[in-house]
């Protein structure tokens, strides 16, 4: 990609500007934050920049958008000429303490100077509430049985969130952040009363690679820790991209579960159709619901940052 400027040129550029700006990591972050500002503070003149457009100045910043923001912040935080420059970074795994359970050491948003962290792993984690997920899934699902699937999804969501948290932490533990997204489908989940389970019996029969074995061992190790952890904390520590895709596949499993005894072929078809919806389309719908709730004071968002720039 063609970069607009490097870190040092970006700092020089913003030094010349009196406009309030927020530097975010990626283009999806930019879209979500701008749309949030547009609804909460219509007519604002805040400029939103993305680290994705900035060239790094070392090996670390060359391929890490968060590191670029931190590099800019370090150089500008004491500067009176950059008082109108704000920053929003993914929290990732910062200030989570993992012992017999996970403890959230940052239960509320904080501002370090002009730098804010998302309250969860990334900006998508703001979307992982029951009402937001169900509204977006209803909007994108064309099945005649989507209402039944939503009822089931609401029941099993606490256990689903824990599956996602365990999966994300297990992937981190083995150094493969995006695993098992490429090898787990809606067919790999099973139901028992008001809970959903990762069906390792069937999954293991198809996945014999070293990475799959390591993931399985780490999953078993982390499971009891997550099971002792509050659901809200689990929803925050999930890697955002992992959660977006796994929750989508879990809803597909819910569709299959509520239809299969009526029409097996229809159950397979409806589950498959929902599972292949593009992540960006679901993310956009979730963002829209999130912003509407924010306007009504019902959703969590980086209030201190938004209040500071608006």
C-alpha positions as CSV (number, residue, x, y, z in Angstrom):
1,X,0.0,0.0,0.0
2,X,1.1,3.6,-0.5
3,X,1.6,5.4,2.8
4,X,0.7,9.1,3.1
5,X,3.6,9.9,5.4
6,X,5.9,8.3,8.0
7,X,5.6,8.8,11.8
8,X,7.9,11.9,11.9
9,X,6.2,13.6,9.0
10,X,2.8,12.9,10.6
11,X,3.9,14.6,13.8
12,X,5.1,17.6,11.7
13,X,1.9,17.7,9.8
14,X,-0.3,17.7,12.9
15,X,1.9,20.3,14.6
16,X,0.7,22.8,11.9
17,X,-3.0,22.0,12.4
18,X,-5.4,23.6,15.0
19,X,-8.1,21.0,14.1
20,X,-8.9,18.3,16.7
21,X,-7.9,14.9,15.5
22,X,-8.1,11.3,16.6
23,X,-5.5,8.8,15.5
24,X,-6.9,5.3,15.4
25,X,-5.3,2.0,14.3
26,X,-7.2,0.8,11.2
27,X,-9.9,1.9,8.7
28,X,-12.7,0.0,10.4
29,X,-11.8,1.8,13.6
30,X,-12.0,5.1,11.7
31,X,-15.4,4.3,10.3
32,X,-16.9,3.2,13.7
33,X,-15.5,6.3,15.5
34,X,-16.6,8.7,12.8
35,X,-20.1,7.3,12.7
36,X,-20.3,7.4,16.5
37,X,-19.2,11.1,16.5
38,X,-21.6,11.9,13.6
39,X,-24.6,10.6,15.6
40,X,-23.6,11.9,19.1
41,X,-22.2,15.2,18.0
42,X,-23.6,16.1,14.5
43,X,-21.7,18.8,12.7
44,X,-18.4,18.1,14.6
45,X,-15.1,19.0,12.8
46,X,-13.0,16.3,14.3
47,X,-10.5,14.8,11.8
48,X,-9.9,11.1,12.2
49,X,-6.6,9.7,10.9
50,X,-5.5,6.0,10.7
51,X,-2.1,4.6,11.6
52,X,-2.7,2.3,8.6
53,X,-1.8,5.2,6.4
54,X,1.4,5.9,8.3
55,X,4.8,4.3,7.5
56,X,6.7,3.0,10.5
57,X,10.2,4.1,11.4
58,X,11.6,0.8,12.9
59,X,11.0,-2.9,12.7
60,X,8.3,-2.7,15.4
61,X,6.3,0.1,13.9
62,X,6.7,-1.2,10.4
63,X,3.9,-3.7,10.7
64,X,2.1,-2.7,13.9
65,X,-0.5,0.0,13.8
66,X,-0.8,0.2,17.6
67,X,3.0,0.7,17.9
68,X,2.8,3.6,15.4
69,X,0.2,5.3,17.6
70,X,2.3,4.7,20.7
71,X,5.4,6.1,18.9
72,X,3.5,9.3,18.0
73,X,2.0,9.6,21.5
74,X,5.5,9.3,23.2
75,X,6.8,12.1,21.1
76,X,3.8,14.4,21.4
77,X,2.3,13.9,24.9
78,X,4.3,16.7,26.5
79,X,4.0,19.0,23.5
80,X,1.8,22.1,23.8
81,X,1.6,22.1,19.9
82,X,-0.1,18.7,19.9
83,X,-2.8,19.3,22.6
84,X,-5.5,18.8,19.9
85,X,-4.2,15.4,18.9
86,X,-6.0,12.4,20.6
87,X,-5.4,8.7,20.2
88,X,-7.5,5.5,20.4
89,X,-5.7,2.1,20.7
90,X,-6.8,-1.5,21.0
91,X,-6.5,-2.6,24.6
92,X,-5.6,-6.1,23.5
93,X,-4.5,-8.0,26.7
94,X,-3.4,-5.0,28.7
95,X,-4.4,-4.9,32.4
96,X,-6.0,-8.3,32.5
97,X,-4.6,-10.5,35.3
98,X,-4.9,-14.2,34.7
99,X,-4.8,-16.5,37.8
100,X,-7.4,-18.9,38.9
101,X,-9.8,-16.6,37.1
102,X,-9.4,-13.5,35.0
103,X,-9.5,-10.1,36.8
104,X,-10.1,-6.9,34.9
105,X,-7.7,-4.3,36.2
106,X,-9.2,-1.6,34.0
107,X,-13.0,-1.9,34.6
108,X,-13.6,1.6,33.3
109,X,-12.3,3.7,30.5
110,X,-9.3,5.9,31.3
111,X,-7.4,8.6,29.5
112,X,-3.6,8.7,29.7
113,X,-3.1,12.3,28.6
114,X,-4.9,12.2,25.3
115,X,-4.5,8.4,24.8
116,X,-7.5,6.1,25.3
117,X,-7.7,2.4,25.2
118,X,-10.8,0.4,24.1
119,X,-12.5,-1.2,27.1
120,X,-12.2,-4.6,25.5
121,X,-9.6,-6.2,23.2
122,X,-10.5,-4.1,20.2
123,X,-13.3,-1.8,19.1
124,X,-15.5,-4.8,18.0
125,X,-15.7,-5.9,21.6
126,X,-18.1,-3.0,22.2
127,X,-20.6,-5.0,20.1
128,X,-20.6,-8.2,22.1
129,X,-23.8,-7.8,24.1
130,X,-26.9,-9.9,23.8
131,X,-29.2,-7.2,22.4
132,X,-26.7,-5.8,19.8
133,X,-25.8,-9.3,18.5
134,X,-29.4,-10.5,18.3
135,X,-30.5,-7.3,16.5
136,X,-27.7,-7.6,13.9
137,X,-28.2,-11.3,13.4
138,X,-32.0,-10.9,12.9
139,X,-31.3,-8.1,10.3
140,X,-28.9,-10.3,8.3
141,X,-30.7,-13.7,8.7
142,X,-33.2,-14.7,6.1
143,X,-34.4,-17.9,7.7
144,X,-38.1,-18.3,8.6
145,X,-36.8,-19.8,11.9
146,X,-34.6,-16.9,12.9
147,X,-36.8,-16.0,15.8
148,X,-36.5,-19.5,17.3
149,X,-32.7,-19.3,16.7
150,X,-32.5,-15.9,18.5
151,X,-34.3,-17.4,21.5
152,X,-31.8,-20.2,21.7
153,X,-28.9,-17.9,21.1
154,X,-29.9,-15.7,24.0
155,X,-30.0,-18.8,26.2
156,X,-26.6,-20.1,25.3
157,X,-24.8,-16.8,24.8
158,X,-23.0,-16.9,28.3
159,X,-21.5,-20.3,27.4
160,X,-20.7,-19.1,23.9
161,X,-18.8,-16.1,25.1
162,X,-16.7,-18.4,27.3
163,X,-16.0,-20.7,24.4
164,X,-14.7,-17.6,22.4
165,X,-12.6,-16.4,25.4
166,X,-11.0,-19.8,25.9
167,X,-10.3,-20.1,22.1
168,X,-8.8,-16.7,21.9
169,X,-6.6,-17.2,25.0
170,X,-5.6,-20.7,23.8
171,X,-4.6,-19.3,20.4
172,X,-2.5,-16.6,22.1
173,X,-0.9,-19.2,24.3
174,X,0.4,-21.2,21.4
175,X,1.4,-18.1,19.4
176,X,-1.3,-18.4,16.7
177,X,-3.7,-15.5,17.3
178,X,-6.1,-16.3,14.5
179,X,-6.4,-20.0,15.2
180,X,-8.8,-21.9,15.0
181,X,-10.8,-19.7,12.6
182,X,-9.7,-21.5,9.5
183,X,-10.6,-25.0,10.8
184,X,-13.8,-24.6,12.9
185,X,-17.3,-24.4,11.5
186,X,-20.8,-24.2,12.8
187,X,-20.9,-28.1,12.7
188,X,-18.3,-28.3,15.5
189,X,-20.7,-27.1,18.2
190,X,-23.1,-29.2,20.3
191,X,-25.9,-28.2,22.6
192,X,-26.9,-29.4,26.1
193,X,-29.9,-27.7,27.8
194,X,-29.0,-24.0,28.0
195,X,-25.3,-24.4,27.0
196,X,-23.3,-24.8,23.9
197,X,-20.0,-26.8,23.7
198,X,-17.1,-27.0,21.4
199,X,-17.4,-30.6,20.2
200,X,-13.8,-31.7,20.4
201,X,-14.7,-35.4,19.7
202,X,-15.7,-34.7,16.1
203,X,-13.3,-31.8,15.7
204,X,-10.2,-33.8,16.7
205,X,-11.0,-36.5,14.3
206,X,-10.6,-34.0,11.4
207,X,-7.7,-32.0,12.9
208,X,-4.5,-34.0,13.6
209,X,-1.9,-31.2,12.9
210,X,0.6,-30.2,15.6
211,X,-1.0,-26.8,15.9
212,X,-4.4,-28.4,16.5
213,X,-3.0,-30.7,19.2
214,X,-1.3,-27.8,20.9
215,X,-4.5,-25.7,20.7
216,X,-6.6,-28.5,22.2
217,X,-4.1,-28.9,25.1
218,X,-4.1,-25.2,25.8
219,X,-7.9,-25.0,25.5
220,X,-8.2,-27.7,28.2
221,X,-5.7,-25.8,30.4
222,X,-7.4,-22.4,30.1
223,X,-11.0,-23.7,30.4
224,X,-11.3,-23.8,34.2
225,X,-9.8,-20.3,34.5
226,X,-12.4,-18.9,32.1
227,X,-15.3,-20.8,33.7
228,X,-14.5,-19.0,36.9
229,X,-14.5,-15.6,35.2
230,X,-17.4,-13.1,34.9
231,X,-19.0,-13.1,31.5
232,X,-18.4,-9.4,30.9
233,X,-14.7,-9.8,31.5
234,X,-14.8,-12.8,29.1
235,X,-16.4,-10.6,26.4
236,X,-13.7,-8.0,26.9
237,X,-10.7,-10.3,26.7
238,X,-11.8,-12.0,23.5
239,X,-9.8,-11.1,20.4
240,X,-12.3,-9.1,18.5
241,X,-11.9,-10.7,15.1
242,X,-12.0,-14.2,16.6
243,X,-15.2,-13.4,18.5
244,X,-16.9,-11.9,15.4
245,X,-16.4,-15.1,13.4
246,X,-17.0,-17.7,16.1
247,X,-20.2,-16.0,17.4
248,X,-21.5,-15.9,13.8
249,X,-20.8,-19.7,13.4
250,X,-22.4,-20.3,16.8
251,X,-25.6,-18.5,15.6
252,X,-25.5,-20.7,12.5
253,X,-25.3,-23.7,14.8
254,X,-28.4,-22.3,16.6
255,X,-30.3,-22.1,13.3
256,X,-29.4,-25.7,12.5
257,X,-30.4,-26.8,16.0
258,X,-33.9,-25.3,15.9
259,X,-34.7,-26.5,12.3
260,X,-33.1,-29.9,12.0
261,X,-36.1,-31.9,13.5
262,X,-38.4,-30.1,11.0
263,X,-36.4,-30.2,7.9
264,X,-32.8,-31.5,7.8
265,X,-31.9,-30.1,4.4
266,X,-33.3,-26.7,5.3
267,X,-31.4,-26.7,8.5
268,X,-28.1,-27.3,6.7
269,X,-28.9,-24.7,4.1
270,X,-29.9,-21.9,6.5
271,X,-27.0,-22.6,8.8
272,X,-24.6,-22.5,5.8
273,X,-26.1,-19.3,4.4
274,X,-25.7,-17.4,7.7
275,X,-22.2,-18.7,8.2
276,X,-20.9,-17.2,4.9
277,X,-22.2,-13.7,5.5
278,X,-19.2,-11.3,5.2
279,X,-17.8,-10.2,8.6
280,X,-17.8,-6.6,7.4
281,X,-21.5,-6.7,6.8
282,X,-22.2,-8.0,10.3
283,X,-19.8,-5.5,11.8
284,X,-21.5,-2.6,10.1
285,X,-24.9,-3.7,11.4
286,X,-23.5,-4.2,14.9
287,X,-21.9,-0.7,14.8
288,X,-25.2,0.9,13.7
289,X,-27.1,-0.7,16.6
290,X,-24.2,0.2,19.0
291,X,-24.4,3.9,18.0
292,X,-28.1,4.0,18.4
293,X,-27.8,2.6,21.9
294,X,-25.0,5.1,22.6
295,X,-27.3,8.0,21.6
296,X,-29.8,6.7,24.1
297,X,-27.2,6.3,26.8
298,X,-27.5,2.5,26.8
299,X,-24.2,1.3,25.4
300,X,-20.5,1.4,26.5
301,X,-18.2,3.5,24.4
302,X,-15.0,5.7,25.1
303,X,-17.0,8.5,26.6
304,X,-14.1,10.5,28.0
305,X,-12.4,10.5,24.6
306,X,-15.5,11.5,22.7
307,X,-16.3,14.2,25.2
308,X,-12.8,15.6,25.0
309,X,-12.9,16.0,21.2
310,X,-16.5,17.0,20.7
